[in-house]
Structure formats: structure tokens, C-alpha cells
Amino acid sequence: MTESGTGRSQRLVPAQASTLFVLLGLAALALGAALLSIGVGAIPISPLRVIAVLTGGADDPGLARDALVIQGIRLPRTLLGLLVGAALAVSGALMQGLFRNPLADPALVGVSAGAGLAAACVIVLGDAALAAFAVAGPLPFWVLPIGAFLGSLGAILGLYLIATRSGRTSVATMLLAGIALAAFGGAMTGLLVFASDDRQLRDLTFWTLGSLGGASWTKLAAIAPAILPVLVAVPFLGRGLNALVLGEAEAFHLGVPVERLKRAIILLVAVSVGASVAAAGIIGFVGLVVPHMLRLVIGSEHRRLLPACAFLGGTLLVLADVAARLVVRPAELPIGIVTALIGSPVFLWLLLGRSRSFDA
């Protein structure tokens, strides 16, 4: 091996070790947050008892009650928080890499607005639809998440058709059209809020602010097949995103299939954010805050950044859910309020930092 090759390999080994150390630390942090989330509630359960139940100690009569609470309520809620947080954070990193802008967020492309509008239609118009077909009883529980998922896919598909001409997708057009679609979706949702009754208004409020309160094994089984393949696939996009930072022309000359990469990112964001909104409502700022926090620690290399976002995103949302359950106990604060209280100051800090760099 040449001297330059030896030096390069010596530089790579510490970098790989550092990345592994960070990922293991983030995984441990996610595990600690999960244990805390499972133990917090109307019936406090110590971490040791949580571990005893999860490792098969539920046969102990003293743990039987704790096992019912953990396995029936808190474990699916915690796992849902980890999945949704990971999906939102990874989607944010993907969108920021696509737009080459650290202020980009999945909500900017109208995905959340499309899902929220579809959910509002189901909540407000569902009763009228049942009455028209002379069907008694409430809507089936699966109609709302399916409607939200289809709304998000419709929004991202419409955005892609607007921004694509002659087989090429304009990122600038996509960003501007996404802002317009998000505004339109918000306006239409506002009209539905105006037309809703008290019960529908309460449902709409909790949906648009987000919550993990409706977590169940059924809901978890419904979204896991959509989110897990996305989390597995996104690290393989790291090389292309690294090249895309240099510009589309430069990435193309480096051998990156730019248009195919754009389509893949759009599809993955639509699936992951759509499934997340369908399961937990609209939760903002996770996709904005987590990637930027990690860039300050591990840099912008996407092969490191994307897996790290999955761990930290899940951790942040689970901890936000814990705070939402504790702040106004025994009631529960919508989790979107907690993430907004965290994310909005960070967003302002980013804007101020960018404005200073422009002034300089």
C-alpha cells in the first residue's frame, strides 16, 4: 500500500469508530427513553420492574398487574413514538439534503397538510356520509388513518406532477409549490373546522396537534410495514445525497442518477410522513430540529447522519410524549404542542444564524 493510501485508511478508521460510538450512544439513549416512557403514567413502574416484565418475568404474580399495563398500553405507545419520531427525523434529513437547505422540513412540501386535510374531511364529513347510506354507528377506526395516508400521498403526487417537466424535477418549483399546497390545505382545513360541531372540533383539535394516546398493537402493525423499510433503505441514499450537496450537475458528473434519486426521496418521504401522520396526527418540528442538532455533532455526511436521525428522532418524540403526560397530569397535553415549544426557538435560532451569515 502506498503512503497516501495508508494515511487515508488511518483517517477512515477513527472516523468509522467515532460514528459507531455515536450511534451506540444514541441507541442507548433511545433505550433509556423507552424505559422511562414505559414506566411513567397513572401507575408508576420502576425501570427494574419494566425490565423484569419485558424479559419474561410477568409469570411472577407480583408483576401481573404491571405486565397488563405495559403490554396492553405503554409498550405499543412507546414503540409507536420511536417509529414515528424516527420517520419524521429521517424525512427531515432527506428533504434538507434534497433542497440543500438546513431549514427544509417535510411540512414545507405539503405532505402534512394533505394528510391533515384528508383527516379533517373524514372527521367532519364522515357522519354525513354514514347518514346518506343509512349506516348506524360511528365510522370504523381504520378509516381515519387510511384517509390521512391517502391524503399525504395525493399531496406529494400532485407536487411531483407540478414540479416535473420533461422528466426533470425542479427542486425550487417543488419547494414553492409545496408552500402553496400547504397553505391551501390549511385553508381548507380551516373551512372544515368552521363547519364542524363540538365533538368534531374536539377530534380535529387533537388530530392537528398530534398525540400518541391512541396507540395500539393494531395501529403499530399497520404502520410498521410502511416505516421500517424506509428506515432500512435511506442509509443507501447517503452517497447520492453527499454528491447532491455539490449541485445537481456535479452530482450527475460523479455518476449519481439525480432524477431517480429525487423520485426515491419523494416516495420515501411520502410513505414515512404519511404513515406517521396517519398514526399520530400532525407533529411538527421533529424533522427540522433533529437533523440540525446532529449536524453540529457528527457533521453532514449523510451515511452517518441518516441512521443517527432515526435514533435521536425516536428518542426526542418519546421524551416529548413523557413530558406531555406529566405537565398537566392526569390530563394529557397534545404532543405537537411540546414539539412546537422545543422546535420554534430552534427554528428562530437557525434563521438568526443564517441572517448573520448573509450580513457578513
N, C-alpha and C positions, 0 to 999 in steps of 0.2 A: 504494500500500500504506500502511496506517495505521502510526503509530509503534509501536503494540503488536505489529502483525504483523511489522514489520521487526525488532524486538527478538527476537521468537520465532524468526525464521529465522536471526538471527545466533547464537542459542544452539544451534540444531539443527546448524548446520554444524560447529562444533568438536566436538560430541558424536559426529556421524557420522564425522568424521575420526579421532577418538580410537578409536572402535570398529574402524574399518578398520585402524588402526595396530596395535591389539591382536591382531586376527585374523591379520594378516600376520605379526606376530611369533610367534604360536602356530603358524602354518603352517610358518614357518622352523624353529621348534623341533622340530616333528614330523618334518620332513625331515632335520634333523641327527640325531635319534634313530634314524631309519630307516637312515641311512648307518652309524651306529655299530653297530646291530644286525646289519646285513648283513656288516660287517667282522669281528665278534667270533666266535671259535669255535676249534675244534682247529687250523684253518688260518687264521691271521690274514691279513686282506686290508686294505690301506690304503684310506682313503676315495678317493684318486685312482684306484686300480685299480678300486674299486667303480663309480665314475662312468664310467670307461672301458668297463667291461662293460655297464652299463645304457644307455650312449649308442651302443652298436653296435660297440665295439672288440673284441668277442670273436673277430673274424676274425684278430686278431694271435695267432700261435702261443704267445707268452708268456702270454697271458691265457686260453688254452683251459681249463686246469685250474680257474682261478678262476671262469670262466663256468659250468662244470659245477656247482660248489659253490653259486654264487649263484643260478642259475636253477632248480636242482633242489631245493635245501634252504632256503637262507636267505631268498630273496625271498618265497616263499609264506608262510614263518613270520612275517616282518616285516609283510607285508600283513594276515595274519590277526590279528596283535596290534593293528595300527592299527584294524581294523574292530571287533574285539571290545571294545577299550578305548573307542572312540567310542560304541558301542552301550550299554555299561554306564553310561558317564558321562551320556549324554543321557537314558537311562531314569531315572537317579537324579534328574536335574533335573526331569523330568516328574513323578515321584512326589512330590518335595518341593513342587512347585507345586500339585499336586492336593490333597495333605494340608495345605498351607500350614504346613509344618513342615520346617525345615532338617535335621532328624535322620532324615527318612524315607529309605528305601532299598528298591530292588526286592526284596531278600530278605525284607522285612517282609511282603509280600503273598503269600508262599508260592510265588512263581514258581520260584526256585532250588531250593527244597525239593521241589517237584513234579517238576522235571527230574531232580534227583538221585535221587529215589525210583524213577522210571521207569528211569533208567540202572542203578541197583542191581539192579532186577528183571531187566533184560536180562543183566547180568553174572552174577548168581548163578543165575537160573532158565533161562538160555539153553541151557546144556549139557543140562539135564534135558529141555527141550523138543525138542532135537535127538535125544536118545536115544529119546524117546517116538515120534518119527516115523521112527526108524531112518535118520537122516541122518548121514553121516560127515563129519568135518572141523569146523573152527571156524565160528562164526556169521559171516555176511557183514559186512564192515566198516561198511556203512551202517546196520545195524540199531541200533547204539548211539546215534548222533546222532539218528536218527529217533525212537527211543523217548524220548530226553530232550526233544526238541522237543514231542512229543505230551503228555508229562507236564506240561510248563510250560503248555501251552495248556489242558489239563484243569484244572490248579490255578487259573488265572486265570478260567476259565469258571465253575467251582464257586464261587469267591469272588464273582464278579459276581452269580450267582443268589442267594447268601445275602444280599448287601447291597442288592439291588434289590427294592423293593416298590412296586407301583402305578406302575411306570415311572420311579421316582425312586431314585437310588443314594445310600445313606448313606455318606459318607466315613469317619465314625467307626466304623460297623459293619464296613466293609471293612478298616480298619486292624486292629481287634481280631480279626476272623475270619482275617485274613492271619497274624497272630501264632500263632493256634491251628493253622492249617493247616501252618505252618512247623514247629511243634513236633511235630505228628502225622507229617509227612513225615520229620523227623529220627528219631523213634522207630521208624518202620517200616524206615527205612534201617539203624538200629542192629540190628534183628532180623535183617535180611538179612546184615549183617556178621557177626553171631554164627553164622549158618548157613553161611557161606562157607568154602571151603578156602583153602589158602595162595595159590594162583595168583589166585583170585577176590578174595581180600583185598588182594593187591598191586594189582590193577586198580582195585578200589574206592578204595583209598587215593589213588592218583594221580588218579582221576577227581574225587573230592570235594575235593582240594586244587588242582586246576586245572593245566593245562600246555599249552604251545603246541608241544610236541615232536612231536605227530602231524600237524603242518601239512603240507598238500599242495595242489597246484593243484586236485585233485578236491574236497577239502573246502572250499577257498576258493570255488570255483564254486558249491558247494551253498548256502553261507550268504550270499554277496554279494547274490543277488536278494532275500533277506529283509531284510537290514540296510540296504542302500543306499537303497531307497525310504523307509524310516523316517527316515534321516538327512536326506533331501531334504524330507520332509513336516513334520518337527517345527518348523522356524522359523515356519511359518504358524500354529502354535498359540500363538505368543508373545503376541499381543494378548489372547486369551482367558485365558491364564494370568495376565497382568498384572491383568486385571479380577478374576479369581478370588481374588487376594490380598486384596481388599477384603471378600470374603464372597460366598456364592452368591447371596443376594438382591440385593446390589448389582450383581454381575456380570450377573444377569438383567435388571435395570433398565437396564443400559448396552447391552443388545442382544446379549449373549453367549448362545448356546444352551447352557446349562450342562450339561444331561444328555447332549447329543450330544458335548460336549467331554470329559466324563468317559469316555464309551464309547470315543472315539477314543484317549484317553490309555491306557486299559486295554488296548486292542487293540495299540497300538504298543509298549507295554512288554512284553506277552506275546510278540510276534513277535521283538523285538530281543533280549530277555534269553533267550528260548527258543533262538533260533539261536546265541547266544553260548555258552550252557551246552552245547548240543549239540556245538559245535566245540571248545571249550577246557576243558570241565568247569566246576566251580563256583569262581568268582573273586570274592572279597568286597571290600568297602570302596571300590572304584573309584567306584561310583555315589554314595557318601556323601562322599568326600573331595574329588573334583574340583569339583562344583558349589559347595561351600562356599569352596574356595580362590579360585575365580573371583569369587564374590560380594564377597570382600574387595578385589578389584582393580577390577572393572568394574561392580559393583552387581547388583541383582536384576532388571533389565529383561530379560525372557525372550527378546526378539528378538535381543539381544546374547548372552545367557547360553548359549542352546542351541547355536548354532554354535561358540562358544568351548569348550564342554564336549566337543564332538566332537573338536576338535584336541588339547586337553590330555589327554583320556581316552586317546586313542590313544598319545600321547607317553608318558604315565605307564606304561601297560601294556608298551610296547616296552622302556622303560628297566628296568622290573621284570624283564622276561624276560632282558635282558642281565645284570642282577645275579644272577638265578637260575642262569645258565650259568657265571658267573665264581666265585661264592662257594665252591663245592665241586668245582671242576674237577678231573678230567674228568667227574665225575658232574654231574647237573642237579638243582637244588632245585625242588620244585613251586612254581609262580609264586604260588599262593594264599598260601603262607607269607610270601612277600616283600610282597605287598599287605596282608596282615594286620599284618605288623610295621610298615608305614607307617601303615595306616589306624586301628589300635586306639589309638595315642596321640592321633591327631587326634580320634577319637570321644570319648575321655575329656576332651580339651580342650573340645570342644563342650558336653559335659554339664556340666563345671565352670563354663563361661561362662554357660550358661543358669541353673544353680542360683544363681550370684551375682546375675543379673538378677532372679530371683524373690525373693531375700532382700532386695534393695534396694527 
